[in-house]
Every structure is written in structure tokens, then in C-alpha cells.
Amino acid sequence: MKTASAALAAFLGLSFAQLAPAADEAALSELQSKGKYLSAAGNCVSCHTTEGGAALAGGLAFETDFGTLYSTNITPDTETGIGSWSLEAFTGAMRRGERPDGTHLYPVFPYTSFTKVSDEDIAAIYAYLKTVTPVRYTPPENELSFPYDQRWALGLWKTLYFTQGRYEPQTAQSAEWNRGAYLVEGLGHCSECHTPRNFLGAKDAELAMTGSAYTERVEGKASVWSASNLTSDNSGLAMWSHEDIAQYLKLGFNERAGVFGPMNNVVVNSTRHLSQTDVDAVATYLKSLPANAQASAGPADDAVLRAGSLQYDIHCGTCHLPTGEGSAETGPPVLGSPVVLDADPSTLINITLYGAQLPETAPSPEWQGRGWKRMESYANKLSDEQVAALLSYMRSAWGHEAGAVTLEQVARQR
């Protein structure tokens, strides 16, 4: 499920600043308060809230290769939500991908990751969800063609591709590393967006966390985005330090990048709410991932690169500098940027055509005080040929070895 990975991970382009409304904080039990924190770690609100809709009431559309699916209502309404669900039924959804009646859930709900969450944490999330405001709302029916509308077939899919099981700590690793692995592989479900999939939507374990493609709306139309390589490869986080990763997740920016596009909701609704201890744990785990990458296209020819170099000097060099190193006052570096070097240039094309789609809610006071100018749109300034040349140049300059961007790739993103 190439595009279903977006749905699986909640890397969406809306901006819901607040967690779901709940009872007064003082009235929450210790278990419910823990569940509130964990629901933020799992980013429940981003996937289970539609634009203009009530928090956690569902209805958000996920466009996949197999059709359109809609997120469910997880408020405690007894008729349209999960108000009548027992803890056992809720655990079945999280652990086994099953409805209370035993029918299969589509893996657009990331139970392939949530299966690793502990019983204690599942119970806490359940307790918290019982405190949020019930909303009587029935999301639209899924729009899937045959045979993908046959839920029984998911049993075969699970037999082939799904393994149940709680996260098992690795005794050779530190407690911080294990906490990071638990969050990344379990509640955070990072691999759902950042791991490529086969034609049946199963994650490719050999290319885990090397990036993938998904669909998100931009400028009113569904467009492909690419989730970056999170391994230590040069096309991934090789140039990011532990502190870079932790700051990006907690504050929404670091000296190398700022949040934009579908990552807005991940930071605004999820990672900024994590404790410093937990974002450090995530950073520790991600920095331990061995370098790995997907094959990239070959380089552009010299004529294209010369044309791209000229476009860079005209449109990009002022903010990102001729060296690609950027500055604290004008713009982030493009040198070594995972967005620039991704095997799939979709996100790079999107930000060039449409500019930086920044979060409506500031992730942090520090984010508001950063000095970078907002990336402007070049959709009406550059032709497809010019965009392809410009980005091909950026992907080969300064020692970069990413592949050329084609006219067809740019046209697809228009």
C-alpha cells in the first residue's frame, strides 16, 4: 500500500492544535493521565479527526492504491464510537487488528505497530479515551473496489505479513535505547510511513525506515509525498546529531530543518508533547539504525545540471547560500538534507512548487523565534523543465549523489 502508509502513520497536512477534550485534568486518575500522554505519543487525534470535525470522531479520508478508507470514531459514544467496547475488545483492535465481533480491521489502522504496545499502556489509553467528550457521528463508509472490500481476505494478508507480539526489550541495549525502540516501533508507528511496501501493502523489512511514499492533499488536490530515510545513510539522518533529532521532535525545528507539510501534525499533535526523556530516547534509537538506502535514479546530464545551477543561483542561493549550507537568518541548509536526497523526490518537488506549508499552531515559542524566511511557491515562476533541472542540480551538487528529477515526476506533482 504505497499511499496507505500515510494513513498508517498519521503524517497528515491538517493542524489540530489541541488534544481531544477531556474531563478536568485534576479529575483524571493516574491511569487516565498516563493514557492521555500515550495517546499523544500515538498521535491518535491526527488520524481520527477530520478537518472541521470533532476531535477523535473519525471521518478523515485516506486515499490508497486500493480505494478510500475513513478513520473511525474513537470517542466513547455508545452508538457510533467505542463507548460500548470493553478493554478486551479495545486490546483486540490494538493487538490483533480485530473488531469486537472478530472481523478484521484494515491495516490503515496501524495495528502492525500497535501490537508491540504493552498491556499496561493499552489499558491506560483505553481509560483515557473513556474520558473524552462522546460525539455521535458515523464516518462515511469505505470506498473500496473488489476484492479489497472483502474483509475476510485480510485474514490471508495477516497470515502472510502480520506477526502479533509485544515489544521485547533487547538486553544488550540500554534502557534509553529500548524506550526509544518501543516508541518508534510501537506507539509512534514511524515505520508505517518511513518503510516502503510491496504491492499488497506489506512493509519491506529489508528496507525498514529507508523512506516511502504516501498521499496527502496539497493545494486542494491529492499529491504524493515522500517520507524521509531515517537511517544513518547519507540520504537520511547521517548529518543529524542526536540533539538535532530531539530538538526537531520537541520544538519543531533544529539548525538543519524545520517542520512543514504532513509532518506538521506529527510534531504539533504528538512529539512536542513528549517528555525530554522520551524524545532523547527516540533520538538514541534512530541514531543507532544502520545506514541503508533505496536505489536512486542516475544523475542528470551535464546540460541539465548547468541549467539547474543557473536556476539555483537565481532563486535559491540567497537563502540557502551558494554552498548549500544555509544560515540561521535566511534558511536551512540543503546540503545533506534528507528531503533533498530522498530516493523519491516528491516532497522536494512539492515544497518547490507550493512553498513551505507551515503549521498553523506554533510547535514551540522557540519555533516562532527562528530567523528563517518562509519558503515561497515557485509553481507560477518555473516550468516543469526548470524545476526538474534545479532539483537535479541540488541532488548532485556539493558531493550529493541522489538521482535526477524527471519532467514526469514534476508534472505529477503539479
Rosetta blueprint (number, residue, H / E / L):
1 M L
2 K L
3 T L
4 A H
5 S H
6 A H
7 A H
8 L H
9 A H
10 A L
11 F L
12 L L
13 G L
14 L L
15 S L
16 F L
17 A L
18 Q L
19 L L
20 A L
21 P L
22 A L
23 A L
24 D L
25 E H
26 A H
27 A H
28 L L
29 S L
30 E H
31 L H
32 Q H
33 S H
34 K H
35 G H
36 K H
37 Y H
38 L H
39 S H
40 A H
41 A H
42 G L
43 N L
44 C H
45 V H
46 S H
47 C H
48 H L
49 T E
50 T L
51 E L
52 G L
53 G L
54 A L
55 A L
56 L L
57 A L
58 G E
59 G L
60 L L
61 A E
62 F E
63 E E
64 T E
65 D L
66 F L
67 G E
68 T E
69 L E
70 Y E
71 S L
72 T L
73 N L
74 I L
75 T L
76 P L
77 D L
78 T L
79 E L
80 T L
81 G L
82 I L
83 G L
84 S L
85 W L
86 S L
87 L H
88 E H
89 A H
90 F H
91 T H
92 G H
93 A H
94 M H
95 R H
96 R H
97 G L
98 E E
99 R L
100 P L
101 D L
102 G L
103 T L
104 H E
105 L L
106 Y L
107 P L
108 V L
109 F L
110 P L
111 Y H
112 T H
113 S H
114 F H
115 T L
116 K L
117 V L
118 S L
119 D H
120 E H
121 D H
122 I H
123 A H
124 A H
125 I H
126 Y H
127 A H
128 Y H
129 L H
130 K L
131 T L
132 V L
133 T L
134 P L
135 V L
136 R L
137 Y L
138 T L
139 P L
140 P L
141 E L
142 N L
143 E E
144 L E
145 S L
146 F L
147 P L
148 Y L
149 D L
150 Q L
151 R L
152 W L
153 A H
154 L H
155 G H
156 L H
157 W H
158 K H
159 T H
160 L H
161 Y H
162 F L
163 T L
164 Q L
165 G L
166 R L
167 Y L
168 E L
169 P L
170 Q L
171 T L
172 A L
173 Q L
174 S L
175 A H
176 E H
177 W H
178 N H
179 R H
180 G H
181 A H
182 Y H
183 L H
184 V H
185 E H
186 G H
187 L H
188 G L
189 H L
190 C L
191 S H
192 E H
193 C H
194 H H
195 T L
196 P L
197 R E
198 N L
199 F L
200 L L
201 G L
202 A L
203 K E
204 D L
205 A H
206 E H
207 L H
208 A L
209 M L
210 T L
211 G L
212 S E
213 A E
214 Y E
215 T E
216 E E
217 R E
218 V E
219 E L
220 G L
221 K E
222 A E
223 S E
224 V E
225 W E
226 S E
227 A E
228 S L
229 N L
230 L L
231 T L
232 S L
233 D L
234 N L
235 S L
236 G L
237 L L
238 A L
239 M L
240 W L
241 S L
242 H H
243 E H
244 D H
245 I H
246 A H
247 Q H
248 Y H
249 L H
250 K H
251 L H
252 G L
253 F E
254 N L
255 E L
256 R L
257 A L
258 G E
259 V L
260 F L
261 G L
262 P L
263 M H
264 N H
265 N H
266 V H
267 V H
268 V H
269 N H
270 S L
271 T H
272 R H
273 H H
274 L L
275 S L
276 Q H
277 T H
278 D H
279 V H
280 D H
281 A H
282 V H
283 A H
284 T H
285 Y H
286 L H
287 K H
288 S H
289 L L
290 P L
291 A L
292 N L
293 A L
294 Q L
295 A L
296 S L
297 A L
298 G L
299 P L
300 A L
301 D L
302 D H
303 A H
304 V H
305 L H
306 R H
307 A H
308 G H
309 S H
310 L H
311 Q H
312 Y H
313 D H
314 I H
315 H H
316 C L
317 G H
318 T H
319 C H
320 H H
321 L L
322 P L
323 T L
324 G L
325 E L
326 G L
327 S E
328 A L
329 E L
330 T L
331 G E
332 P L
333 P L
334 V L
335 L L
336 G L
337 S L
338 P H
339 V H
340 V H
341 L H
342 D L
343 A L
344 D L
345 P L
346 S H
347 T H
348 L H
349 I H
350 N H
351 I H
352 T H
353 L H
354 Y H
355 G L
356 A L
357 Q L
358 L L
359 P L
360 E L
361 T L
362 A L
363 P L
364 S L
365 P H
366 E H
367 W H
368 Q H
369 G L
370 R L
371 G L
372 W L
373 K L
374 R L
375 M L
376 E L
377 S L
378 Y L
379 A L
380 N L
381 K L
382 L L
383 S L
384 D H
385 E H
386 Q H
387 V H
388 A H
389 A H
390 L H
391 L H
392 S H
393 Y H
394 M H
395 R L
396 S L
397 A H
398 W H
399 G H
400 H L
401 E L
402 A L
403 G L
404 A L
405 V L
406 T L
407 L H
408 E H
409 Q H
410 V H
411 A H
412 R H
413 Q H
414 R L
